[in-house]
Amino acid sequence: MEPSVDSKTPIEKIDPSWAWEPWKPSPAEPWDDARVRLLFRRGGFGAGITERKEAIQRGPEHALRMLYGEGSNRSLQKLEQFEQESDSLAASIRAGGSIDALAAWWMHRILFSPSPVVEKLTLFWHGHFATGAEKVMDSELMFTQNRTLRNHAVGDFRAMVHAISKDPAMLIYLDSMTNRKSHPNENYARELMELFCLGEGNYRERDVQELARCFTGWEIRRKMFRFNPYQHDDGTKEILGRSEVESGEQAIDVVLDQPSMPRFIARKLFRYLVCDEPQAPDALIEPLAEHFVRSQYSIRAVVDRILSSRMLLSSWSIGRKVRSPVDLAAEFLRGLSATTNLERLTKMLKPLGQGLFYPPNVKGWDGGRTWINSSTLIGRANFAVDLLSDPNTRFGGLALDAWCSAHGIPHSDWLDWLEQTFLSVPLSQQEKERCRGDSRGAVFALLARNPKIHLS
């Protein structure tokens, strides 16, 4: 007999073997618009009406492929065309050297990429391998790092760590661009173990010192990584119980081979995709970690396991994440087929706590409840209203009323449509009464003040 799990089941009572089995439709939990919206919110940034209809008609497996821009030759052609257009746009922006323009370019990708899961994971890794433009002060290097994160976002984690360890923006941010054998800098060595791969308590101070020696001679010349053998400490080191370690590359592999690494990464992906809190017990994370190892550190293997699982697609996970500011903005725009001034939009996200290319520190964004306080709650509501009322915002190229008419959404159904599209937790009848307004904009403004709009 299968264990019974509902929205109120304590996380420690959930059977891991149940959690990570593929979700299957049932009379109690059908494959419907609500389930599609859940998948596209967690694996991307929401979905428009057309995408949702296709996902419902074609089923869960096809919907997952849609998140990658896969499923047909036409999908691949669309993806290739988007990348060409994005590269062209990026080239003109990079020539100007503006980080604000670069943030707008990335927001354009978040909104329009045929592979939203890749952008979702690029944003995750940007917070994981956090690097801030306020210290790097070079838009070209920030673009290069962003491209590196995207290229590896759902790929080989080992290759990603090796690439980010030689990334010029990262070397600048963690003070490793002139790492000399006479004065090894410990910043990157420490964060590689504590924040990027292993977590606290899984290394010693001596390991930090020895690892820092391995990275001596790693420099930047002409905005590119360069190894300087004359500044490298070529003596052997002992790291995490392994002796005969000499180079930075060898040292990275030693760190990646630690048994705590797959558990650490699996736990962070679980929190990002499934629920902010409570913390999952080790037994629930272990199958994901084992899957990560068996797949030879394939990020996509773990992400797909999560996104297709009973744990995520059951009613248990609904409403258990707080939308980040980027999630909030992107889901509004994608759900309403909207376009707007993206440079203005990304600037508006900073006071809400999430400026693209500006993580708060090397730990990245804490997420979850930290997105919400008395200031950001008001700011989020005002942001939503400003977004809708901005004359630069168009809905499928139309004014809002015209777009709603084109999609058969009368004013009398507008609140219900907004609730079904953007909320994961239904409104009470009393809450609905408080959201009644004379215009679509007024209804949207009232809904934006309801705390439930922040839950995913």
FIROKOL-845009 format. One record per residue (C-alpha): x, y, z; residue in three letters. Coordinates in steps of 0.2 Angstrom, whole numbers, always signed. Example, Ala and Ser with C-alpha at 12.3 -4.5 7.8 and 13.67 -1.06 7.14 Angstrom:
2
+-------+-------+-------+------+
:    px :    py :    pz : code :
+-------+-------+-------+------+
:   +62 :   -22 :   +39 :  ALA :
:   +68 :    -5 :   +36 :  SER :
+-------+-------+-------+------+
This chain:
456
+-------+-------+-------+------+
:    px :    py :    pz : code :
+-------+-------+-------+------+
:    +0 :    +0 :    +0 :  MET :
:    +7 :   +17 :    -5 :  GLU :
:   +10 :   +30 :    +9 :  PRO :
:    -3 :   +44 :   +10 :  SER :
:    +5 :   +61 :    +8 :  VAL :
:    -5 :   +77 :    +7 :  ASP :
:    -1 :   +95 :    +9 :  SER :
:    +0 :   +94 :   +28 :  LYS :
:   +11 :   +79 :   +29 :  THR :
:   +27 :   +83 :   +39 :  PRO :
:   +42 :   +82 :   +28 :  ILE :
:   +51 :   +70 :   +40 :  GLU :
:   +36 :   +58 :   +37 :  LYS :
:   +38 :   +57 :   +19 :  ILE :
:   +45 :   +41 :   +12 :  ASP :
:   +60 :   +45 :    +1 :  PRO :
:   +56 :   +30 :   -11 :  SER :
:   +39 :   +38 :   -13 :  TRP :
:   +46 :   +55 :   -15 :  ALA :
:   +57 :   +52 :   -30 :  TRP :
:   +46 :   +41 :   -40 :  GLU :
:   +40 :   +49 :   -56 :  PRO :
:   +23 :   +57 :   -53 :  TRP :
:    +8 :   +50 :   -62 :  LYS :
:    -9 :   +58 :   -65 :  PRO :
:   -23 :   +51 :   -55 :  SER :
:   -42 :   +56 :   -52 :  PRO :
:   -36 :   +65 :   -36 :  ALA :
:   -22 :   +74 :   -44 :  GLU :
:   -25 :   +75 :   -63 :  PRO :
:   -13 :   +83 :   -76 :  TRP :
:   -22 :   +99 :   -78 :  ASP :
:   -19 :  +118 :   -79 :  ASP :
:   -14 :  +119 :   -60 :  ALA :
:    -1 :  +105 :   -62 :  ARG :
:    +6 :  +113 :   -78 :  VAL :
:    +8 :  +130 :   -69 :  ARG :
:   +16 :  +122 :   -54 :  LEU :
:   +29 :  +113 :   -66 :  LEU :
:   +32 :  +129 :   -76 :  PHE :
:   +34 :  +140 :   -61 :  ARG :
:   +47 :  +128 :   -52 :  ARG :
:   +56 :  +123 :   -68 :  GLY :
:   +55 :  +140 :   -76 :  GLY :
:   +47 :  +157 :   -74 :  PHE :
:   +29 :  +153 :   -77 :  GLY :
:   +20 :  +151 :   -94 :  ALA :
:    +8 :  +159 :  -106 :  GLY :
:    -9 :  +153 :  -111 :  ILE :
:    -3 :  +145 :  -127 :  THR :
:   +12 :  +135 :  -118 :  GLU :
:    +0 :  +129 :  -105 :  ARG :
:   -13 :  +122 :  -118 :  LYS :
:    +1 :  +113 :  -127 :  GLU :
:    +8 :  +106 :  -111 :  ALA :
:   -10 :  +100 :  -105 :  ILE :
:   -13 :   +92 :  -122 :  GLN :
:    +4 :   +83 :  -124 :  ARG :
:    +7 :   +77 :  -106 :  GLY :
:   +20 :   +78 :   -92 :  PRO :
:   +35 :   +71 :  -101 :  GLU :
:   +32 :   +83 :  -116 :  HIS :
:   +30 :   +97 :  -104 :  ALA :
:   +47 :   +94 :   -96 :  LEU :
:   +55 :   +94 :  -113 :  ARG :
:   +46 :  +110 :  -117 :  MET :
:   +56 :  +118 :  -102 :  LEU :
:   +72 :  +113 :  -112 :  TYR :
:   +66 :  +119 :  -129 :  GLY :
:   +65 :  +101 :  -135 :  GLU :
:   +52 :   +90 :  -142 :  GLY :
:   +53 :   +94 :  -161 :  SER :
:   +64 :  +100 :  -175 :  ASN :
:   +54 :  +116 :  -174 :  ARG :
:   +58 :  +118 :  -156 :  SER :
:   +77 :  +116 :  -160 :  LEU :
:   +76 :  +129 :  -174 :  GLN :
:   +67 :  +141 :  -163 :  LYS :
:   +80 :  +139 :  -150 :  LEU :
:   +94 :  +141 :  -162 :  GLU :
:   +86 :  +157 :  -169 :  GLN :
:   +84 :  +164 :  -152 :  PHE :
:  +102 :  +161 :  -147 :  GLU :
:  +108 :  +170 :  -163 :  GLN :
:   +97 :  +185 :  -159 :  GLU :
:  +102 :  +185 :  -141 :  SER :
:  +121 :  +185 :  -146 :  ASP :
:  +118 :  +199 :  -158 :  SER :
:  +109 :  +209 :  -144 :  LEU :
:  +123 :  +205 :  -132 :  ALA :
:  +137 :  +211 :  -144 :  ALA :
:  +129 :  +228 :  -145 :  SER :
:  +127 :  +229 :  -126 :  ILE :
:  +144 :  +224 :  -122 :  ARG :
:  +151 :  +237 :  -133 :  ALA :
:  +143 :  +250 :  -122 :  GLY :
:  +150 :  +243 :  -106 :  GLY :
:  +134 :  +245 :   -95 :  SER :
:  +130 :  +233 :   -82 :  ILE :
:  +112 :  +239 :   -81 :  ASP :
:  +110 :  +236 :  -100 :  ALA :
:  +118 :  +219 :   -97 :  LEU :
:  +105 :  +215 :   -84 :  ALA :
:   +91 :  +220 :   -96 :  ALA :
:   +98 :  +208 :  -109 :  TRP :
:   +98 :  +194 :   -96 :  TRP :
:   +80 :  +198 :   -91 :  MET :
:   +76 :  +197 :  -110 :  HIS :
:   +83 :  +179 :  -110 :  ARG :
:   +73 :  +175 :   -94 :  ILE :
:   +57 :  +181 :  -102 :  LEU :
:   +59 :  +174 :  -120 :  PHE :
:   +71 :  +160 :  -120 :  SER :
:   +63 :  +144 :  -127 :  PRO :
:   +73 :  +135 :  -114 :  SER :
:   +67 :  +143 :   -98 :  PRO :
:   +74 :  +129 :   -86 :  VAL :
:   +92 :  +134 :   -92 :  VAL :
:   +89 :  +152 :   -87 :  GLU :
:   +81 :  +146 :   -71 :  LYS :
:   +97 :  +136 :   -67 :  LEU :
:  +109 :  +150 :   -73 :  THR :
:  +100 :  +161 :   -60 :  LEU :
:  +103 :  +148 :   -47 :  PHE :
:  +121 :  +146 :   -51 :  TRP :
:  +123 :  +165 :   -51 :  HIS :
:  +118 :  +165 :   -33 :  GLY :
:  +128 :  +149 :   -29 :  HIS :
:  +144 :  +155 :   -37 :  PHE :
:  +140 :  +173 :   -32 :  ALA :
:  +150 :  +187 :   -40 :  THR :
:  +145 :  +205 :   -39 :  GLY :
:  +148 :  +218 :   -52 :  ALA :
:  +151 :  +232 :   -39 :  GLU :
:  +168 :  +224 :   -36 :  LYS :
:  +172 :  +217 :   -53 :  VAL :
:  +167 :  +233 :   -62 :  MET :
:  +169 :  +226 :   -79 :  ASP :
:  +153 :  +221 :   -89 :  SER :
:  +163 :  +210 :  -101 :  GLU :
:  +169 :  +199 :   -87 :  LEU :
:  +152 :  +198 :   -80 :  MET :
:  +145 :  +193 :   -97 :  PHE :
:  +158 :  +180 :   -99 :  THR :
:  +154 :  +173 :   -82 :  GLN :
:  +136 :  +173 :   -86 :  ASN :
:  +139 :  +163 :  -102 :  ARG :
:  +150 :  +151 :   -93 :  THR :
:  +136 :  +148 :   -80 :  LEU :
:  +123 :  +146 :   -94 :  ARG :
:  +134 :  +134 :  -104 :  ASN :
:  +136 :  +122 :   -89 :  HIS :
:  +119 :  +126 :   -80 :  ALA :
:  +112 :  +109 :   -83 :  VAL :
:  +128 :  +100 :   -88 :  GLY :
:  +143 :   +92 :   -79 :  ASP :
:  +145 :   +99 :   -62 :  PHE :
:  +164 :   +94 :   -62 :  ARG :
:  +167 :  +104 :   -78 :  ALA :
:  +157 :  +119 :   -71 :  MET :
:  +168 :  +120 :   -55 :  VAL :
:  +184 :  +119 :   -65 :  HIS :
:  +178 :  +133 :   -77 :  ALA :
:  +172 :  +144 :   -63 :  ILE :
:  +188 :  +142 :   -54 :  SER :
:  +197 :  +150 :   -68 :  LYS :
:  +184 :  +163 :   -72 :  ASP :
:  +192 :  +180 :   -72 :  PRO :
:  +176 :  +189 :   -63 :  ALA :
:  +177 :  +176 :   -49 :  MET :
:  +196 :  +178 :   -47 :  LEU :
:  +194 :  +197 :   -45 :  ILE :
:  +179 :  +195 :   -34 :  TYR :
:  +188 :  +183 :   -22 :  LEU :
:  +205 :  +192 :   -23 :  ASP :
:  +214 :  +178 :   -32 :  SER :
:  +219 :  +187 :   -47 :  MET :
:  +237 :  +189 :   -41 :  THR :
:  +239 :  +174 :   -30 :  ASN :
:  +258 :  +173 :   -26 :  ARG :
:  +267 :  +158 :   -19 :  LYS :
:  +275 :  +170 :    -6 :  SER :
:  +257 :  +175 :    +0 :  HIS :
:  +244 :  +163 :    -5 :  PRO :
:  +227 :  +170 :    -4 :  ASN :
:  +214 :  +159 :    +5 :  GLU :
:  +198 :  +167 :    +0 :  ASN :
:  +194 :  +156 :   -15 :  TYR :
:  +200 :  +140 :    -7 :  ALA :
:  +189 :  +143 :    +8 :  ARG :
:  +173 :  +147 :    -2 :  GLU :
:  +176 :  +133 :   -14 :  LEU :
:  +174 :  +121 :    +0 :  MET :
:  +162 :  +130 :   +12 :  GLU :
:  +150 :  +138 :    -1 :  LEU :
:  +152 :  +130 :   -18 :  PHE :
:  +155 :  +111 :   -15 :  CYS :
:  +155 :  +104 :    +3 :  LEU :
:  +147 :  +115 :   +16 :  GLY :
:  +152 :  +120 :   +34 :  GLU :
:  +160 :  +107 :   +45 :  GLY :
:  +167 :   +96 :   +30 :  ASN :
:  +185 :  +103 :   +30 :  TYR :
:  +199 :  +109 :   +41 :  ARG :
:  +208 :  +126 :   +42 :  GLU :
:  +223 :  +116 :   +37 :  ARG :
:  +214 :  +111 :   +21 :  ASP :
:  +211 :  +129 :   +17 :  VAL :
:  +229 :  +133 :   +18 :  GLN :
:  +235 :  +119 :    +8 :  GLU :
:  +221 :  +122 :    -6 :  LEU :
:  +226 :  +140 :    -7 :  ALA :
:  +244 :  +135 :   -11 :  ARG :
:  +238 :  +125 :   -26 :  CYS :
:  +230 :  +140 :   -33 :  PHE :
:  +246 :  +151 :   -32 :  THR :
:  +251 :  +157 :   -50 :  GLY :
:  +233 :  +158 :   -56 :  TRP :
:  +232 :  +176 :   -63 :  GLU :
:  +222 :  +187 :   -76 :  ILE :
:  +230 :  +194 :   -91 :  ARG :
:  +221 :  +204 :  -104 :  ARG :
:  +204 :  +199 :   -96 :  LYS :
:  +209 :  +180 :   -97 :  MET :
:  +215 :  +167 :   -85 :  PHE :
:  +233 :  +164 :   -86 :  ARG :
:  +244 :  +152 :   -76 :  PHE :
:  +261 :  +159 :   -70 :  ASN :
:  +273 :  +145 :   -66 :  PRO :
:  +285 :  +157 :   -58 :  TYR :
:  +272 :  +162 :   -45 :  GLN :
:  +266 :  +144 :   -42 :  HIS :
:  +270 :  +134 :   -26 :  ASP :
:  +275 :  +118 :   -34 :  ASP :
:  +277 :  +108 :   -18 :  GLY :
:  +266 :   +94 :   -14 :  THR :
:  +251 :   +97 :    -3 :  LYS :
:  +239 :   +87 :    +8 :  GLU :
:  +221 :   +91 :    +6 :  ILE :
:  +206 :   +83 :   +14 :  LEU :
:  +216 :   +67 :   +18 :  GLY :
:  +224 :   +66 :    +1 :  ARG :
:  +243 :   +68 :    -1 :  SER :
:  +253 :   +71 :   -17 :  GLU :
:  +242 :   +85 :   -23 :  VAL :
:  +251 :   +98 :   -32 :  GLU :
:  +241 :  +108 :   -45 :  SER :
:  +225 :  +118 :   -43 :  GLY :
:  +216 :  +106 :   -55 :  GLU :
:  +221 :   +91 :   -45 :  GLN :
:  +215 :  +100 :   -29 :  ALA :
:  +198 :  +104 :   -37 :  ILE :
:  +195 :   +86 :   -41 :  ASP :
:  +200 :   +81 :   -23 :  VAL :
:  +186 :   +93 :   -17 :  VAL :
:  +174 :   +86 :   -29 :  LEU :
:  +177 :   +68 :   -24 :  ASP :
:  +172 :   +71 :    -6 :  GLN :
:  +156 :   +61 :    -1 :  PRO :
:  +148 :   +77 :    +6 :  SER :
:  +149 :   +86 :   -11 :  MET :
:  +134 :   +77 :   -20 :  PRO :
:  +123 :   +79 :    -4 :  ARG :
:  +127 :   +97 :    -3 :  PHE :
:  +123 :  +101 :   -21 :  ILE :
:  +107 :   +90 :   -20 :  ALA :
:  +101 :   +99 :    -5 :  ARG :
:  +103 :  +116 :   -13 :  LYS :
:   +94 :  +111 :   -29 :  LEU :
:   +80 :  +103 :   -18 :  PHE :
:   +78 :  +120 :    -9 :  ARG :
:   +78 :  +130 :   -25 :  TYR :
:   +65 :  +119 :   -34 :  LEU :
:   +54 :  +111 :   -21 :  VAL :
:   +53 :  +120 :    -4 :  CYS :
:   +61 :  +134 :    +6 :  ASP :
:   +57 :  +126 :   +22 :  GLU :
:   +57 :  +116 :   +32 :  PRO :
:   +74 :  +108 :   +30 :  GLN :
:   +74 :   +91 :   +22 :  ALA :
:   +80 :   +77 :   +32 :  PRO :
:   +96 :   +68 :   +26 :  ASP :
:   +86 :   +53 :   +21 :  ALA :
:   +76 :   +62 :    +9 :  LEU :
:   +91 :   +70 :    +0 :  ILE :
:  +101 :   +54 :    -1 :  GLU :
:   +92 :   +47 :   -16 :  PRO :
:   +96 :   +63 :   -26 :  LEU :
:  +114 :   +63 :   -20 :  ALA :
:  +116 :   +45 :   -26 :  GLU :
:  +107 :   +49 :   -42 :  HIS :
:  +120 :   +63 :   -45 :  PHE :
:  +134 :   +52 :   -42 :  VAL :
:  +128 :   +38 :   -53 :  ARG :
:  +125 :   +51 :   -67 :  SER :
:  +143 :   +56 :   -65 :  GLN :
:  +138 :   +73 :   -58 :  TYR :
:  +125 :   +77 :   -72 :  SER :
:  +115 :   +92 :   -66 :  ILE :
:  +101 :   +89 :   -78 :  ARG :
:   +99 :   +71 :   -71 :  ALA :
:   +95 :   +78 :   -54 :  VAL :
:   +85 :   +92 :   -60 :  VAL :
:   +74 :   +81 :   -71 :  ASP :
:   +72 :   +69 :   -56 :  ARG :
:   +66 :   +83 :   -46 :  ILE :
:   +54 :   +91 :   -58 :  LEU :
:   +46 :   +74 :   -63 :  SER :
:   +44 :   +68 :   -46 :  SER :
:   +29 :   +65 :   -34 :  ARG :
:   +38 :   +76 :   -22 :  MET :
:   +37 :   +91 :   -33 :  LEU :
:   +21 :   +88 :   -43 :  LEU :
:   +10 :   +82 :   -29 :  SER :
:    +0 :   +94 :   -19 :  SER :
:   +13 :   +94 :    -5 :  TRP :
:   +25 :  +106 :   -13 :  SER :
:   +11 :  +119 :   -18 :  ILE :
:   +14 :  +136 :   -10 :  GLY :
:   +30 :  +131 :    -1 :  ARG :
:   +42 :  +143 :   -10 :  LYS :
:   +42 :  +162 :    -9 :  VAL :
:   +44 :  +170 :   -26 :  ARG :
:   +60 :  +179 :   -29 :  SER :
:   +59 :  +197 :   -36 :  PRO :
:   +65 :  +190 :   -53 :  VAL :
:   +52 :  +176 :   -52 :  ASP :
:   +38 :  +188 :   -48 :  LEU :
:   +42 :  +200 :   -62 :  ALA :
:   +45 :  +186 :   -75 :  ALA :
:   +29 :  +176 :   -71 :  GLU :
:   +19 :  +192 :   -72 :  PHE :
:   +26 :  +196 :   -89 :  LEU :
:   +26 :  +179 :   -96 :  ARG :
:    +8 :  +175 :   -90 :  GLY :
:    +1 :  +191 :   -98 :  LEU :
:   +12 :  +189 :  -114 :  SER :
:   +19 :  +206 :  -109 :  ALA :
:   +34 :  +216 :  -114 :  THR :
:   +40 :  +232 :  -106 :  THR :
:   +56 :  +243 :  -104 :  ASN :
:   +68 :  +229 :   -97 :  LEU :
:   +82 :  +241 :   -91 :  GLU :
:   +69 :  +250 :   -80 :  ARG :
:   +62 :  +234 :   -74 :  LEU :
:   +79 :  +227 :   -69 :  THR :
:   +83 :  +243 :   -59 :  LYS :
:   +66 :  +242 :   -50 :  MET :
:   +71 :  +224 :   -44 :  LEU :
:   +86 :  +230 :   -34 :  LYS :
:   +76 :  +239 :   -20 :  PRO :
:   +66 :  +222 :   -19 :  LEU :
:   +82 :  +213 :   -15 :  GLY :
:   +88 :  +205 :   -31 :  GLN :
:   +98 :  +215 :   -44 :  GLY :
:  +104 :  +204 :   -58 :  LEU :
:  +124 :  +204 :   -57 :  PHE :
:  +122 :  +211 :   -39 :  TYR :
:  +121 :  +197 :   -27 :  PRO :
:  +123 :  +204 :    -9 :  PRO :
:  +139 :  +195 :    -4 :  ASN :
:  +148 :  +179 :    -8 :  VAL :
:  +134 :  +168 :    +0 :  LYS :
:  +122 :  +175 :   -13 :  GLY :
:  +104 :  +177 :   -10 :  TRP :
:   +97 :  +168 :    +5 :  ASP :
:   +80 :  +167 :    -3 :  GLY :
:   +64 :  +160 :    +6 :  GLY :
:   +57 :  +171 :   +19 :  ARG :
:   +71 :  +184 :   +18 :  THR :
:   +63 :  +190 :    +2 :  TRP :
:   +49 :  +197 :   +12 :  ILE :
:   +49 :  +211 :   +25 :  ASN :
:   +38 :  +227 :   +28 :  SER :
:   +48 :  +237 :   +15 :  SER :
:   +49 :  +224 :    +1 :  THR :
:   +30 :  +219 :    +4 :  LEU :
:   +25 :  +237 :    +0 :  ILE :
:   +38 :  +238 :   -14 :  GLY :
:   +32 :  +222 :   -22 :  ARG :
:   +14 :  +228 :   -23 :  ALA :
:   +20 :  +245 :   -30 :  ASN :
:   +31 :  +236 :   -42 :  PHE :
:   +16 :  +225 :   -49 :  ALA :
:    +5 :  +241 :   -51 :  VAL :
:   +19 :  +251 :   -60 :  ASP :
:   +23 :  +236 :   -71 :  LEU :
:    +4 :  +235 :   -77 :  LEU :
:    +2 :  +254 :   -78 :  SER :
:   +18 :  +258 :   -87 :  ASP :
:   +14 :  +264 :  -105 :  PRO :
:   +29 :  +254 :  -111 :  ASN :
:   +21 :  +238 :  -105 :  THR :
:   +11 :  +230 :  -119 :  ARG :
:    +1 :  +213 :  -119 :  PHE :
:    +4 :  +203 :  -134 :  GLY :
:    +7 :  +220 :  -143 :  GLY :
:   -10 :  +226 :  -137 :  LEU :
:   -17 :  +237 :  -122 :  ALA :
:   -23 :  +226 :  -108 :  LEU :
:   -42 :  +227 :  -111 :  ASP :
:   -39 :  +222 :  -129 :  ALA :
:   -28 :  +208 :  -125 :  TRP :
:   -41 :  +201 :  -113 :  CYS :
:   -54 :  +202 :  -126 :  SER :
:   -43 :  +193 :  -138 :  ALA :
:   -42 :  +179 :  -126 :  HIS :
:   -60 :  +179 :  -121 :  GLY :
:   -57 :  +185 :  -103 :  ILE :
:   -72 :  +197 :   -98 :  PRO :
:   -70 :  +209 :   -84 :  HIS :
:   -82 :  +198 :   -73 :  SER :
:   -69 :  +183 :   -75 :  ASP :
:   -53 :  +194 :   -73 :  TRP :
:   -50 :  +191 :   -55 :  LEU :
:   -53 :  +172 :   -57 :  ASP :
:   -41 :  +171 :   -71 :  TRP :
:   -28 :  +181 :   -62 :  LEU :
:   -30 :  +169 :   -47 :  GLU :
:   -29 :  +153 :   -58 :  GLN :
:   -14 :  +160 :   -67 :  THR :
:    -3 :  +168 :   -54 :  PHE :
:    -8 :  +161 :   -37 :  LEU :
:    -4 :  +143 :   -30 :  SER :
:   -15 :  +145 :   -15 :  VAL :
:   -33 :  +149 :   -18 :  PRO :
:   -41 :  +165 :   -12 :  LEU :
:   -55 :  +164 :    +1 :  SER :
:   -72 :  +172 :    -3 :  GLN :
:   -68 :  +186 :    +9 :  GLN :
:   -51 :  +190 :    +0 :  GLU :
:   -60 :  +189 :   -17 :  LYS :
:   -72 :  +202 :   -11 :  GLU :
:   -58 :  +214 :    -6 :  ARG :
:   -51 :  +212 :   -24 :  CYS :
:   -66 :  +219 :   -33 :  ARG :
:   -62 :  +234 :   -43 :  GLY :
:   -69 :  +245 :   -57 :  ASP :
:   -55 :  +242 :   -69 :  SER :
:   -43 :  +227 :   -73 :  ARG :
:   -28 :  +238 :   -66 :  GLY :
:   -38 :  +241 :   -50 :  ALA :
:   -41 :  +223 :   -48 :  VAL :
:   -23 :  +218 :   -51 :  PHE :
:   -17 :  +232 :   -39 :  ALA :
:   -28 :  +225 :   -25 :  LEU :
:   -23 :  +207 :   -28 :  LEU :
:    -4 :  +212 :   -28 :  ALA :
:    -7 :  +217 :   -10 :  ARG :
:   -12 :  +200 :    -5 :  ASN :
:    +2 :  +190 :    +3 :  PRO :
:    -3 :  +174 :    -6 :  LYS :
:    +3 :  +182 :   -23 :  ILE :
:   +21 :  +179 :   -16 :  HIS :
:   +19 :  +160 :   -14 :  LEU :
:   +24 :  +148 :   -28 :  SER :
+-------+-------+-------+------+
